[in-house]
Amino acid sequence: MRFRNVVILNAIAFVIASTVMAVPDCKAQSSGASQQLERVEVEPPERRVTSSTTGSGQGFGYDQPIPGGQERSDFPLTSSQVVSPGGRVQNLATVPSAISVVENEGITADGRASLRDIVRGTVGTYVGSTNSTALNAQFGIRGFTSGVTSADRTAIILEGRNLELPRSESNVGFIFPEMVERVEVMRGDGTIQFGNKAIGGSLNILLKKPRQKPGLYMGSERTSYYGQRHWISGNLVRGPLAAGIFGGFYSDEGYRLYDGEVETTGGRYQPKEFVNRPGPWELFSVMASLNWKITPRLTLDGTYLFTKQRNPTASNVSKDIFDRGDIRYVAKGYADGPANDVWDTFTILRLLYDGGSLGTLELLAHQRYYDIRNFNYVFNSSLSNRANLLRWADNGLSLKYSRTDTYSFVRNDLTLGLDRYDGHFGNETKKPTGTTPTISLRHDQEQSAYRDSLAYYVMNQTRFGDRVILGLAYRVETYDIKDLYFNERSSSSPFSVNIRAAREYYPQFKSDSQISLGVVYDKELGSSIYYKHTLPYRFATVGNIINTGGLAVIGTHPDPIYWLGPEEGILNEVGIRHWFTPDIYASLVGYELYMKNEILQEWDMRLATPARWTTNVPLVSHRGIEFEGLIRLTPRWTLNGNYTLQEVRYLTSNINPANLRQGRLGGNWVPPNPAQMYNLWLTYENKDWGFAASLSYNYASKRYFLGDDLNIGIDLDEIKVLNFALSQDFFDGLANVYFGIKNVADYRYAYSTIFSIVSNQPTYSFYPEPGRTFFGGIKCNLDFNKMKVPTGADLQRMQERLYGSLEGGLNGLAGVPGRIRGALSF
């Protein structure tokens, strides 16, 4: 399979190169021979400071004209422009939302292997573990960080389309980093813009478009643990047509490996296997893009994405194993199980009509389906020896109309929208039966349902004198689960099933409203302050509704279906974005989210013998302060940073789900949320020499283990991770070589953990993160219209730049103290 993927990538590269070389350049044909042979200087592409901090050190500006047409195709987005909060291109100074832009380019993008690497370090965001889902980690925003809680309450958006489904999973492992232009991380309620599961926040993934990046791009990277990544992309632009194709392959044996067989006496007789298990993790991706300007006002944009994933599962490790540093340990039952195979297909078609003063009309359709074949746990008795087979198919249609009207000193921006989603999933689990050699997989459980949702929304923003901005927004949505079916194998006979739910209909309805007020007090740089009040919601998933009997250890509830209402919350948020100078920026956001009700386990006291069930109960108060800052120390040195201070506490009087004798949860901290997080980046970029370097540091304070709801266990150690990277351009930016180290100090830490009480004794388990990891690679950027053969003078100049870059960087720091004193003299 790995060899076949590499062959396919080579074929894609050959076709792209042949096609591009075969397309004649009309301008070159009309020129004389001497002009064709003239030396063409190639300027390397401009880079932005890439971090989770918005702003590039030049201010947001304000009232800068936004070109007509489609963003990222007809014109690129600047670092001060976003599309997530208002459904249209907006300057950050006018946005009443806490949002961070992560640009996926430059030195800080080197070494990123997944969406997790892109988002990690964003203020207010806690990224989950990679052990059992190397390509598909969960993302928690503002305290929604515990297991399925983060999957249900952080919306994953691809090109404006919500990838939610009525299950507790996100499945974002299909994202190959080199596909991504940027990720807009919106913290706090995004329900009006994106719908279900955005109650905690959203990640809007914006892909690269061929019209803005013509040429051929390729790269190859090697990492520790026998890791490798290879990608190639070709984009052609000819008049009204722009087309592109991308192919990427990722393979990593993984830092978690099975350590060999064990004798009955406890000694190892095979210390290492010849082919390590459970790896490797693999991802193969192909993306095709087309942009057709049918007329100057009408544009058709299409994207097709196919991915194949292989995700092995690694076990957690006990505290004694973690403490002695054996973080690569994997239990035998996990190593014996086959990998989790995922096939994912995504298609988006967007038709945009720019009517000028009449407004803009956008029609967007998408189709997605993915299959999961999971045999990870077939040989794992602790996980019921189950295989899992799942298919999800989804179709969507959105219609959006936006216009801008100006009356004297008043400007009004109006957006009207409609979102329609129609999807179906089926999930079957199987268990092995019989004995060798007649062992086989037999039916165990089945779940299936249709999800049908329809939403209307309106977002309106009115500016008075280009200073005061009043925002009003409203969304109303129906979310129906139809033909809900659930059966399980009968305990009396392996050939019959008990049907616990058949053709059940579960309608849900909810609305969200928002009011905001902002003031732009510095129009030149775009400094502003805002307040927002909103009422987010989330609908129940099928997993919340169906009683699978998984709580039998503390009493099985007799109801097969739990009829639940949507979750509801109240969010108040205030923020300020201030530019002290064009080179010094800071933002401060304070928020409080009170969950009026949240879906969790509670006791049904109406039964003769009380039993656990799922219901709507008051749960959590989320509040905190988020800070982001940027200082351009010199034209080449930039310091970025952010800091999160948060408090996430239970409000419910619910009895502890894990131990009935321990008491109630009210007032306790919700694990595993840290109280403090901060991240720092120091970057150096010398465009004259083509050299760049980056040093980053990630910190998270001590926190409770997941499952320690009563806060009675030990604290989980702090996270302190230092990363380093450097890169050098060659051939005037046509090639780039980079190298880096993740976790330089080889620090032992874990994002995901588990706490439980076994035989009245606390038990702690860890999902360790990788130790010191090296990576290095080469990237090429070839524009065939400008490409030239390097001369001897070119090679000499590159050598001078390579050795002179370090000296120039150190000299650039000499005047830093004086620059800071001068910048702050106001």
Secondary structure as GFF3:
##gff-version 3
##sequence-region A 1 826
A	DSSP	alpha_helix	2	22	.	.	.	ID=ss1
A	DSSP	alpha_helix	26	29	.	.	.	ID=ss2
A	DSSP	alpha_helix	33	36	.	.	.	ID=ss3
A	DSSP	beta_strand	81	82	.	.	.	ID=ss4
A	DSSP	beta_strand	90	91	.	.	.	ID=ss5
A	DSSP	three_ten_helix	92	94	.	.	.	ID=ss6
A	DSSP	beta_strand	98	103	.	.	.	ID=ss7
A	DSSP	three_ten_helix	107	109	.	.	.	ID=ss8
A	DSSP	alpha_helix	115	119	.	.	.	ID=ss9
A	DSSP	beta_strand	125	127	.	.	.	ID=ss10
A	DSSP	beta_strand	139	141	.	.	.	ID=ss11
A	DSSP	alpha_helix	148	153	.	.	.	ID=ss12
A	DSSP	beta_strand	154	158	.	.	.	ID=ss13
A	DSSP	beta_strand	161	162	.	.	.	ID=ss14
A	DSSP	three_ten_helix	177	179	.	.	.	ID=ss15
A	DSSP	beta_strand	180	187	.	.	.	ID=ss16
A	DSSP	alpha_helix	191	194	.	.	.	ID=ss17
A	DSSP	beta_strand	201	207	.	.	.	ID=ss18
A	DSSP	three_ten_helix	210	212	.	.	.	ID=ss19
A	DSSP	beta_strand	215	223	.	.	.	ID=ss20
A	DSSP	beta_strand	227	238	.	.	.	ID=ss21
A	DSSP	beta_strand	241	252	.	.	.	ID=ss22
A	DSSP	beta_strand	257	258	.	.	.	ID=ss23
A	DSSP	beta_strand	281	293	.	.	.	ID=ss24
A	DSSP	beta_strand	298	311	.	.	.	ID=ss25
A	DSSP	beta_strand	317	318	.	.	.	ID=ss26
A	DSSP	alpha_helix	319	323	.	.	.	ID=ss27
A	DSSP	beta_strand	329	330	.	.	.	ID=ss28
A	DSSP	alpha_helix	332	336	.	.	.	ID=ss29
A	DSSP	beta_strand	340	354	.	.	.	ID=ss30
A	DSSP	three_ten_helix	356	358	.	.	.	ID=ss31
A	DSSP	beta_strand	360	374	.	.	.	ID=ss32
A	DSSP	three_ten_helix	381	383	.	.	.	ID=ss33
A	DSSP	beta_strand	387	407	.	.	.	ID=ss34
A	DSSP	beta_strand	410	433	.	.	.	ID=ss35
A	DSSP	beta_strand	440	464	.	.	.	ID=ss36
A	DSSP	beta_strand	468	489	.	.	.	ID=ss37
A	DSSP	beta_strand	497	506	.	.	.	ID=ss38
A	DSSP	beta_strand	509	522	.	.	.	ID=ss39
A	DSSP	beta_strand	527	534	.	.	.	ID=ss40
A	DSSP	beta_strand	537	538	.	.	.	ID=ss41
A	DSSP	alpha_helix	542	545	.	.	.	ID=ss42
A	DSSP	three_ten_helix	552	554	.	.	.	ID=ss43
A	DSSP	beta_strand	567	581	.	.	.	ID=ss44
A	DSSP	beta_strand	584	604	.	.	.	ID=ss45
A	DSSP	beta_strand	611	617	.	.	.	ID=ss46
A	DSSP	beta_strand	620	632	.	.	.	ID=ss47
A	DSSP	beta_strand	637	650	.	.	.	ID=ss48
A	DSSP	beta_strand	676	686	.	.	.	ID=ss49
A	DSSP	beta_strand	691	700	.	.	.	ID=ss50
A	DSSP	beta_strand	719	730	.	.	.	ID=ss51
A	DSSP	beta_strand	735	742	.	.	.	ID=ss52
A	DSSP	beta_strand	750	758	.	.	.	ID=ss53
A	DSSP	beta_strand	761	768	.	.	.	ID=ss54
A	DSSP	beta_strand	773	782	.	.	.	ID=ss55
A	DSSP	alpha_helix	792	812	.	.	.	ID=ss56
A	DSSP	alpha_helix	816	823	.	.	.	ID=ss57
###
